[in-house]
């Protein structure tokens, strides 16, 4: 079985490439050439039966991911399947299963079987949970435990996997010498760092990277190189540990591409606004323009309950500066497991950030959407405005709640609607504009 990258290098345009090209409204050859050189990834595991292929990368619409999954506190899979349905309904391009509750295999298989969008996983979560059950501690996890978990998830149909291969002894030493306010906030990064420090050995995900590529090539799993050293607060952004990891990830991009395995690179979480563009440019430079997948970045640390907004502010600039894929942040970030309403808000706000960036990047069709809305507003066509809204249900609800049924303006302006007043003049037969 050949990967999308291997087939693209042979000059073949696959069915998945054709579907991505149709969705993006660009030539299929552009998709093929992007996949061949690694600047576009089509995350499509051969065992994900009901998947609608989606492309991530250069020249494409900025994609949005929603995180779902069980926890030890909330181990039931049914609410997570409802969140999956809500995320897809709201326009998410992918979901990640971050389950750590009971029956992780069952949770993942249910999510993949129900998901028409690409599904990502973080194998270290399951390996850590199982290490505690079987060995009594995460640090007792073996290399074979990790490889076995990766293979199981690949076989089940995971389209991309976050692998914290760049949390090396060297990166940890940079962290130790420079120090941070918050050390390591990545859950997967902390598991690997703890294992390294306890066992006084190198990261097995780094040392066994070739074995991991064998698995990924077999099922065409896209490697998503995790940012285990990402900053957890503004004060820790763009430090030595983060950049040491990023340099390592650049090397691993080259190794994955040599094997014909698709790869994405994950980026920082909390970054001051004035450092975001530089972070994106560094990643693109060091990782040879591989698709960049960012969490946020959040531009301030003081807004729990509103972190979907702080992330959208940073996400817009990140995508404008080169990021290809935004991981949503919900209002529950830093506080609790998100509810279905949190998932809704997180996806919509992230999509707004992505679309705002796509206008600037010149993504085909992005500006047309806004132009259609402007024209509908000019003629006070409320049905068209609601249908064009990124969240039509919310727009319809608010319009209906505070306006009379037959009102052609809105209750904000009422009789003093600027569009209505000026429109009467410009639309008059004797207006010079109509000559």
C-alpha positions in Angstrom: 0.0 0.0 0.0 1.5 3.4 -1.0 1.0 6.6 0.8 -0.6 9.7 -0.7 2.9 11.2 -0.8 4.5 8.2 -2.5 1.7 8.2 -5.1 2.0 11.9 -5.7 5.7 11.6 -6.3 5.0 9.0 -8.9 2.8 11.6 -10.7 -0.5 10.0 -9.8 -3.6 12.0 -8.9 -5.5 9.9 -6.4 -9.3 10.0 -5.7 -8.5 11.8 -2.4 -6.5 14.5 -4.2 -9.4 15.0 -6.7 -11.8 15.4 -3.8 -9.6 17.9 -2.0 -9.1 19.8 -5.2 -12.8 20.0 -5.8 -13.5 21.2 -2.3 -10.8 23.9 -2.5 -11.8 24.8 -6.1 -8.2 24.5 -7.4 -6.6 22.2 -10.0 -5.9 18.6 -8.9 -2.4 18.9 -10.1 -1.8 21.7 -7.6 -2.8 19.3 -4.8 -0.6 16.5 -6.2 2.5 18.7 -6.4 1.9 20.0 -2.9 1.5 16.6 -1.5 4.6 15.4 -3.4 6.8 18.0 -1.9 5.3 17.9 1.6 3.7 21.4 1.7 0.2 19.8 1.7 -0.9 16.8 3.7 -4.0 14.7 3.1 -4.6 13.0 6.4 -6.5 9.9 5.3 -5.8 6.6 7.0 -6.6 3.7 4.6 -8.8 2.2 7.4 -11.0 5.3 8.0 -13.9 4.0 6.0 -16.3 7.0 6.0 -13.8 9.8 5.7 -14.2 12.8 3.4 -10.6 13.6 2.6 -9.3 17.0 3.5 -6.1 18.8 2.6 -4.0 20.9 5.0 -1.3 23.2 3.8 0.0 25.8 1.4 -2.6 27.6 -0.7 -5.6 25.8 0.9 -8.3 27.1 3.2 -7.1 27.3 6.9 -8.5 24.3 8.7 -10.0 24.0 12.2 -9.7 21.1 14.6 -11.9 20.3 17.6 -10.6 18.3 20.6 -13.0 15.8 22.2 -12.5 12.7 24.3 -13.2 11.1 27.6 -11.4 11.7 30.9 -11.1 9.8 34.1 -13.7 12.1 35.6 -16.1 11.8 32.7 -15.4 8.4 31.1 -18.7 8.0 29.1 -18.2 8.0 25.4 -21.8 9.1 24.5 -21.4 12.8 25.3 -18.2 12.8 23.3 -20.1 11.4 20.2 -22.6 14.3 20.6 -19.7 16.7 20.7 -18.3 15.1 17.6 -21.6 15.6 15.8 -21.8 19.2 17.0 -18.2 19.9 15.9 -18.9 18.5 12.4 -22.2 20.5 12.2 -20.4 23.7 13.0 -17.8 23.1 10.3 -14.8 21.6 12.0 -12.4 20.0 9.5 -11.1 17.4 12.0 -11.4 16.2 15.6 -8.8 14.9 17.9 -9.6 12.1 20.3 -7.8 12.9 23.6 -9.5 10.2 25.6 -7.9 9.2 28.9 -10.9 7.6 30.5 -11.8 3.9 30.7 -12.0 1.8 27.5 -9.9 4.1 25.4 -9.8 1.7 22.5 -13.6 1.6 22.4 -13.8 5.4 22.6 -11.4 5.9 19.7 -13.1 3.2 17.5 -16.5 4.8 18.1 -15.3 8.3 17.3 -13.5 7.1 14.1 -16.5 5.1 12.9 -18.9 8.0 13.4 -16.6 10.7 12.0 -16.7 11.9 8.4 -13.8 14.3 9.1 -10.2 13.4 9.8 -9.4 12.1 13.3 -6.2 12.7 15.2 -5.0 10.9 18.3 -2.2 11.2 20.9 -0.9 7.7 21.5 1.2 8.6 24.6 -2.0 9.3 26.5 -3.2 5.7 26.1 0.3 4.3 26.6 0.6 6.3 29.9 -2.8 5.1 31.2 -2.0 1.5 30.4 1.4 1.8 31.9 -0.1 2.9 35.2 -2.5 -0.1 35.1 0.1 -2.7 34.2 3.3 -1.3 35.6 2.1 1.0 38.4 3.7 4.2 36.9 4.0 6.1 33.6 7.8 6.0 33.9 7.7 2.2 33.8 6.3 2.4 30.3 8.4 0.5 27.7 9.4 1.3 24.1 7.3 -1.7 23.0 4.3 -0.3 24.9 4.5 2.9 22.9 5.0 1.2 19.5 2.2 -1.2 20.2 -0.2 1.6 21.1 0.8 3.5 17.9 0.2 0.5 15.8 -3.2 -0.2 17.4 -4.4 3.3 16.8 -3.1 3.3 13.2 -4.8 0.0 12.5 -8.1 1.5 13.9 -8.0 4.3 11.4 -6.4 7.3 13.1 -5.7 9.8 10.3 -2.9 11.7 12.1 -1.1 11.2 15.4 0.5 13.8 17.7 3.9 12.3 18.6 6.2 14.2 21.0 9.4 13.1 19.3 11.2 16.4 19.9 11.2 16.3 23.7 14.8 15.1 23.9 17.4 15.2 26.6 18.9 18.2 24.9 15.6 20.1 25.0 15.1 19.2 28.7 18.6 20.5 29.5 17.8 23.8 27.8 14.7 24.0 30.0 16.7 23.2 33.1 19.4 25.8 32.5 17.2 28.7 31.3 14.3 27.9 33.6 10.6 28.8 33.0 7.7 30.2 34.9 5.6 27.2 34.1 8.1 24.5 33.0 6.1 21.9 30.8 2.4 22.3 30.3 1.9 19.8 27.5 0.5 16.6 29.0 2.2 14.4 26.5 5.4 16.4 26.8 5.4 16.0 30.6 4.9 12.2 30.3 7.9 11.9 28.0 10.0 14.3 30.1 9.3 12.4 33.2 10.2 9.1 31.5 13.5 10.5 30.3 14.5 12.0 33.7 13.5 8.9 35.6 15.1 6.4 33.2 18.1 8.6 32.3 17.6 7.6 28.6 16.7 9.4 25.4 13.1 9.8 24.3 11.9 6.4 22.8 9.7 8.3 20.3 12.9 9.9 19.0 15.1 6.9 19.1 12.5 4.6 17.5 11.3 7.2 14.9 12.2 4.9 11.9 10.0 2.1 13.4 7.2 4.7 13.9 7.5 5.6 10.2 7.2 2.0 9.2 3.8 1.9 11.0 2.7 5.2 9.5 3.7 4.3 6.0 1.7 1.0 6.3 -1.6 2.8 7.1 -0.8 6.2 5.6 -1.0 8.0 8.9 0.2 11.6 8.9 2.8 12.2 11.6 1.9 15.4 13.6 5.1 16.3 15.4 3.9 17.5 18.8 5.2 20.6 20.6 5.9 19.1 24.0 8.0 22.1 24.9 5.4 24.7 24.0 5.1 27.7 26.3 2.3 27.6 28.8 2.3 31.3 29.5 3.5 34.5 27.7 6.7 34.7 29.8 7.9 31.4 28.5 7.4 32.0 24.7 10.1 31.6 22.2 12.7 30.4 24.6 15.6 27.9 24.2 13.7 24.8 25.1 10.9 25.6 22.5 13.4 26.4 19.8 15.6 23.4 20.5 12.6 21.2 20.1 11.6 22.9 16.9 15.0 22.4 15.3 14.7 18.7 16.1 11.3 18.6 14.5 12.7 20.1 11.4 15.2 17.2 11.2 12.4 14.7 11.7 10.4 16.3 8.9 13.2 15.5 6.5 13.4 11.9 7.7 9.6 11.4 7.4 9.6 12.8 3.8 12.5 10.5 2.8 10.2 7.6 3.7 7.2 9.0 1.9 5.3 9.7 5.1 3.2 12.8 5.4 4.0 15.1 8.3 2.6 18.2 10.0 4.3 20.3 12.7 2.6 21.6 15.8 3.2 25.0 17.2 3.2 27.1 20.4 0.2 27.7 22.7 0.8 31.0 24.6 2.7 33.7 22.6 2.7 37.5 22.9 1.0 39.1 19.9 4.3 40.7 18.7 6.1 37.4 18.6 3.5 35.4 16.7 4.6 36.2 13.1 8.2 35.5 14.0 7.2 32.1 15.4 5.4 31.2 12.3 8.3 32.2 10.1 10.8 30.2 12.2 8.7 27.1 11.9 8.2 27.4 8.2 11.9 28.1 7.7 13.2 25.3 9.9 10.6 22.7 8.8 10.8 23.4 5.1 7.2 24.7 4.8 5.6 21.6 6.2 1.9 22.2 7.2 1.9 24.1 10.6 -0.8 23.2 13.2 -1.1 25.7 16.0 -3.0 25.8 19.3 -4.2 29.3 19.5 -1.8 30.9 20.1 -3.3 32.6 23.1 -2.2 36.2 23.3 -2.9 36.8 27.0 -3.0 34.6 30.2 -5.7 36.4 32.1 -8.9 35.4 30.4 -10.2 32.0 31.6 -13.7 31.6 30.4 -12.9 33.7 27.3 -9.8 31.9 26.0 -11.6 31.0 22.8 -11.4 34.7 22.1 -7.7 35.1 23.1 -6.9 32.1 20.9 -8.9 33.5 17.9 -7.0 36.8 18.2 -3.7 34.9 18.0 -5.0 32.4 15.5 -5.9 35.0 12.9 -2.3 36.5 13.0 -0.8 33.0 13.1 -2.7 31.9 10.0 -2.1 35.2 8.2 1.7 34.6 8.9 1.8 31.0 7.6 -0.1 28.6 9.9 -2.3 26.2 8.0 -4.3 24.5 10.8 -5.9 26.0 13.9 -6.7 23.8 16.9 -9.7 25.3 18.6 -9.7 26.6 22.2 -13.0 26.6 24.0 -14.3 28.8 26.8 -13.5 25.9 29.1 -9.8 26.0 28.5 -7.8 26.0 31.7 -11.0 25.4 33.7 -12.8 22.1 32.9 -13.8 19.5 30.3 -15.7 21.3 27.6 -19.5 20.9 27.2 -21.2 20.6 23.9 -21.9 24.4 24.0 -18.2 25.0 24.6 -17.4 22.9 21.5 -19.9 24.9 19.5 -18.4 28.2 20.5 -14.8 27.0 20.1 -15.4 25.8 16.5 -17.3 28.8 15.4 -14.8 31.3 16.9 -11.8 29.4 15.4 -13.5 29.3 12.0 -13.9 33.1 12.2 -10.2 33.4 12.9 -9.4 31.1 10.0 -11.7 32.8 7.6 -10.3 36.3 8.5 -6.8 35.0 7.7 -8.0 33.3 4.4 -9.2 36.7 3.1 -5.7 38.1 3.7 -4.0 35.0 2.2 -6.1 35.2 -0.9 -7.7 31.8 -0.5 -10.1 31.2 -3.3 -13.7 32.0 -2.4 -12.9 33.6 0.9 -13.5 37.2 -0.1 -16.5 36.3 -2.2 -18.3 35.1 0.9 -18.0 38.5 2.5 -19.0 40.2 -0.7 -22.2 38.2 -0.8 -23.0 39.2 2.8 -22.4 42.9 2.0 -24.7 42.8 -0.9 -27.4 41.0 1.1 -27.1 43.7 3.8 -27.4 46.5 1.3 -30.8 45.3 0.2 -31.8 44.3 3.7 -32.3 40.7 2.6 -32.5 39.1 6.0 -33.0 35.5 4.8 -29.8 35.7 2.7 -27.8 37.3 5.6 -28.8 34.6 8.0 -28.0 31.8 5.4 -24.6 33.4 4.8 -23.8 33.7 8.5 -21.1 31.5 9.9 -23.5 30.5 12.6 -27.0 30.7 11.0 -28.9 29.4 14.0 -27.5 32.0 16.3 -28.2 34.8 13.7 -31.7 33.6 13.2 -32.4 33.4 16.9 -31.1 36.9 17.7 -32.9 38.4 14.7 -36.2 36.9 15.7 -35.9 37.7 19.4 -35.6 41.5 19.1 -37.3 42.5 15.8 -40.9 42.5 14.5 -41.7 39.9 12.0 -42.3 42.4 9.2 -39.5 44.8 10.1 -37.1 45.4 7.2 -34.5 47.2 9.2 -33.3 46.1 12.6 -34.2 47.2 16.1 -30.8 48.7 16.7 -31.4 51.6 14.2 -35.2 51.3 13.6 -36.4 54.2 11.6 -32.9 55.6 11.4 -31.3 52.7 9.4 -28.3 54.1 7.5 -28.5 51.5 4.8 -32.2 52.1 4.2 -32.0 55.9 4.2 -29.0 56.2 1.9 -30.3 53.4 -0.3 -33.5 55.4 -1.0 -31.4 58.2 -2.5 -28.9 56.1 -4.5 -31.6 53.8 -5.8 -33.8 56.7 -7.0 -34.2 57.0 -10.8 -32.9 60.5 -10.9 -29.8 59.8 -8.9 -26.6 60.7 -10.9 -25.1 57.4 -9.8 -27.6 55.6 -12.0 -26.7 57.4 -15.2 
